[in-house]
Amino acid sequence: MLAVDISLISARIRVNIDAARARGTCGISDSLH
């Protein structure tokens, strides 16, 4: 159970980081232009 929870949480964190990175780059390019 714990190992599965940890893998799910890490996968969720990775998705959140990717989404934040995409949003951040979009925000930076939007503010520059």
C-alpha distance matrix in Angstrom:
0.0 3.8 5.6 5.3 6.2 8.7 10.1 10.6 12.2 14.3 15.4 16.4 18.3 20.0 21.2 22.4 24.2 25.9 27.0 28.3 30.1 31.7 32.7 34.1 36.2 37.5 38.4 40.2 42.2 43.0 44.4 46.4 48.1
3.8 0.0 3.8 5.4 5.0 6.1 8.6 9.8 10.4 12.1 14.1 15.1 16.2 18.2 19.9 20.8 22.2 24.2 25.5 26.5 28.2 30.1 31.1 32.1 34.3 35.9 36.6 38.1 40.3 41.4 42.5 44.4 46.3
5.6 3.8 0.0 3.8 5.5 5.1 6.2 8.6 9.9 10.5 12.2 14.2 15.2 16.4 18.4 19.9 20.9 22.6 24.3 25.5 26.7 28.6 30.1 31.0 32.9 34.6 35.7 37.0 39.0 40.3 41.5 43.2 45.1
5.3 5.4 3.8 0.0 3.8 5.5 5.2 6.1 8.5 9.9 10.5 12.2 14.2 15.3 16.6 18.3 19.9 21.2 22.6 24.2 25.6 27.1 28.5 29.9 31.7 33.1 34.3 35.9 37.7 38.8 40.3 42.0 43.7
6.2 5.0 5.5 3.8 0.0 3.8 5.5 5.1 6.1 8.5 9.8 10.4 12.1 14.1 15.3 16.3 18.1 19.9 20.9 22.2 24.0 25.7 26.6 27.9 30.1 31.4 32.3 34.0 36.1 36.9 38.2 40.2 42.0
8.7 6.1 5.1 5.5 3.8 0.0 3.8 5.4 5.1 6.0 8.5 9.7 10.4 12.1 14.2 15.1 16.2 18.2 19.8 20.7 22.1 24.2 25.3 26.2 28.3 30.0 30.8 32.2 34.4 35.5 36.7 38.4 40.4
10.1 8.6 6.2 5.2 5.5 3.8 0.0 3.8 5.5 5.1 6.1 8.5 9.8 10.5 12.3 14.1 15.2 16.5 18.3 19.8 20.9 22.6 24.2 25.3 27.0 28.6 29.9 31.2 33.0 34.4 35.8 37.4 39.2
10.6 9.8 8.6 6.1 5.1 5.4 3.8 0.0 3.8 5.5 5.1 6.1 8.6 9.9 10.6 12.3 14.2 15.4 16.5 18.2 19.9 21.2 22.4 24.0 25.8 27.0 28.3 30.0 31.8 32.7 34.3 36.1 37.7
12.2 10.4 9.9 8.5 6.1 5.1 5.5 3.8 0.0 3.8 5.4 5.0 6.1 8.6 9.9 10.4 12.1 14.2 15.2 16.2 18.1 19.9 20.7 21.9 24.1 25.5 26.3 28.0 30.1 31.0 32.2 34.2 36.0
14.3 12.1 10.5 9.9 8.5 6.0 5.1 5.5 3.8 0.0 3.8 5.4 5.0 6.1 8.7 9.7 10.4 12.3 14.2 15.1 16.2 18.3 19.7 20.5 22.4 24.2 25.2 26.4 28.5 29.8 31.0 32.6 34.6
15.4 14.1 12.2 10.5 9.8 8.5 6.1 5.1 5.4 3.8 0.0 3.8 5.4 5.1 6.3 8.7 9.9 10.6 12.4 14.2 15.3 16.6 18.3 19.7 21.2 22.7 24.2 25.6 27.2 28.5 30.1 31.7 33.3
16.4 15.1 14.2 12.2 10.4 9.7 8.5 6.1 5.0 5.4 3.8 0.0 3.8 5.4 5.1 6.2 8.6 9.9 10.5 12.2 14.1 15.3 16.3 18.0 20.0 21.1 22.2 24.1 25.8 26.7 28.2 30.2 31.7
18.3 16.2 15.2 14.2 12.1 10.4 9.8 8.6 6.1 5.0 5.4 3.8 0.0 3.8 5.4 5.0 6.1 8.6 9.8 10.3 12.0 14.1 15.0 15.9 18.1 19.7 20.5 22.0 24.1 25.2 26.3 28.2 30.1
20.0 18.2 16.4 15.3 14.1 12.1 10.5 9.9 8.6 6.1 5.1 5.4 3.8 0.0 3.8 5.4 5.1 6.2 8.6 9.8 10.4 12.3 14.1 15.0 16.5 18.3 19.7 20.8 22.6 24.1 25.5 26.9 28.7
21.2 19.9 18.4 16.6 15.3 14.2 12.3 10.6 9.9 8.7 6.3 5.1 5.4 3.8 0.0 3.8 5.5 5.1 6.1 8.5 9.8 10.6 12.2 14.0 15.4 16.5 18.1 19.8 21.3 22.3 24.2 25.8 27.2
22.4 20.8 19.9 18.3 16.3 15.1 14.1 12.3 10.4 9.7 8.7 6.2 5.0 5.4 3.8 0.0 3.8 5.4 5.1 6.0 8.5 9.8 10.3 11.9 14.2 15.2 16.1 18.0 19.9 20.6 22.1 24.1 25.7
24.2 22.2 20.9 19.9 18.1 16.2 15.2 14.2 12.1 10.4 9.9 8.6 6.1 5.1 5.5 3.8 0.0 3.8 5.4 5.0 6.0 8.5 9.7 10.1 12.1 14.0 14.9 16.1 18.2 19.5 20.7 22.3 24.2
25.9 24.2 22.6 21.2 19.9 18.2 16.5 15.4 14.2 12.3 10.6 9.9 8.6 6.2 5.1 5.4 3.8 0.0 3.8 5.5 5.1 6.2 8.5 9.7 10.6 12.3 14.1 15.3 16.6 18.2 19.9 21.2 22.8
27.0 25.5 24.3 22.6 20.9 19.8 18.3 16.5 15.2 14.2 12.4 10.5 9.8 8.6 6.1 5.1 5.4 3.8 0.0 3.8 5.4 5.1 6.1 8.4 10.0 10.6 12.1 14.2 15.5 16.3 18.2 20.0 21.3
28.3 26.5 25.5 24.2 22.2 20.7 19.8 18.2 16.2 15.1 14.2 12.2 10.3 9.8 8.5 6.0 5.0 5.5 3.8 0.0 3.8 5.5 5.0 5.9 8.6 9.7 10.2 12.0 14.1 14.9 16.1 18.1 19.9
30.1 28.2 26.7 25.6 24.0 22.1 20.9 19.9 18.1 16.2 15.3 14.1 12.0 10.4 9.8 8.5 6.0 5.1 5.4 3.8 0.0 3.8 5.4 5.0 6.2 8.5 9.7 10.4 12.3 14.0 15.3 16.5 18.4
31.7 30.1 28.6 27.1 25.7 24.2 22.6 21.2 19.9 18.3 16.6 15.3 14.1 12.3 10.6 9.8 8.5 6.2 5.1 5.5 3.8 0.0 3.8 5.4 5.3 6.2 8.6 10.0 10.8 12.1 14.3 15.5 16.7
32.7 31.1 30.1 28.5 26.6 25.3 24.2 22.4 20.7 19.7 18.3 16.3 15.0 14.1 12.2 10.3 9.7 8.5 6.1 5.0 5.4 3.8 0.0 3.8 5.6 5.1 6.1 8.6 10.0 10.3 12.2 14.2 15.5
34.1 32.1 31.0 29.9 27.9 26.2 25.3 24.0 21.9 20.5 19.7 18.0 15.9 15.0 14.0 11.9 10.1 9.7 8.4 5.9 5.0 5.4 3.8 0.0 3.8 5.4 5.0 6.1 8.6 9.7 10.5 12.3 14.4
36.2 34.3 32.9 31.7 30.1 28.3 27.0 25.8 24.1 22.4 21.2 20.0 18.1 16.5 15.4 14.2 12.1 10.6 10.0 8.6 6.2 5.3 5.6 3.8 0.0 3.8 5.4 5.1 6.2 8.4 9.9 10.6 12.4
37.5 35.9 34.6 33.1 31.4 30.0 28.6 27.0 25.5 24.2 22.7 21.1 19.7 18.3 16.5 15.2 14.0 12.3 10.6 9.7 8.5 6.2 5.1 5.4 3.8 0.0 3.8 5.5 5.3 6.0 8.6 9.9 10.7
38.4 36.6 35.7 34.3 32.3 30.8 29.9 28.3 26.3 25.2 24.2 22.2 20.5 19.7 18.1 16.1 14.9 14.1 12.1 10.2 9.7 8.6 6.1 5.0 5.4 3.8 0.0 3.8 5.6 5.0 6.1 8.6 10.1
40.2 38.1 37.0 35.9 34.0 32.2 31.2 30.0 28.0 26.4 25.6 24.1 22.0 20.8 19.8 18.0 16.1 15.3 14.2 12.0 10.4 10.0 8.6 6.1 5.1 5.5 3.8 0.0 3.8 5.4 5.3 6.2 8.8
42.2 40.3 39.0 37.7 36.1 34.4 33.0 31.8 30.1 28.5 27.2 25.8 24.1 22.6 21.3 19.9 18.2 16.6 15.5 14.1 12.3 10.8 10.0 8.6 6.2 5.3 5.6 3.8 0.0 3.8 5.5 5.1 6.3
43.0 41.4 40.3 38.8 36.9 35.5 34.4 32.7 31.0 29.8 28.5 26.7 25.2 24.1 22.3 20.6 19.5 18.2 16.3 14.9 14.0 12.1 10.3 9.7 8.4 6.0 5.0 5.4 3.8 0.0 3.8 5.5 5.4
44.4 42.5 41.5 40.3 38.2 36.7 35.8 34.3 32.2 31.0 30.1 28.2 26.3 25.5 24.2 22.1 20.7 19.9 18.2 16.1 15.3 14.3 12.2 10.5 9.9 8.6 6.1 5.3 5.5 3.8 0.0 3.8 5.6
46.4 44.4 43.2 42.0 40.2 38.4 37.4 36.1 34.2 32.6 31.7 30.2 28.2 26.9 25.8 24.1 22.3 21.2 20.0 18.1 16.5 15.5 14.2 12.3 10.6 9.9 8.6 6.2 5.1 5.5 3.8 0.0 3.8
48.1 46.3 45.1 43.7 42.0 40.4 39.2 37.7 36.0 34.6 33.3 31.7 30.1 28.7 27.2 25.7 24.2 22.8 21.3 19.9 18.4 16.7 15.5 14.4 12.4 10.7 10.1 8.8 6.3 5.4 5.6 3.8 0.0
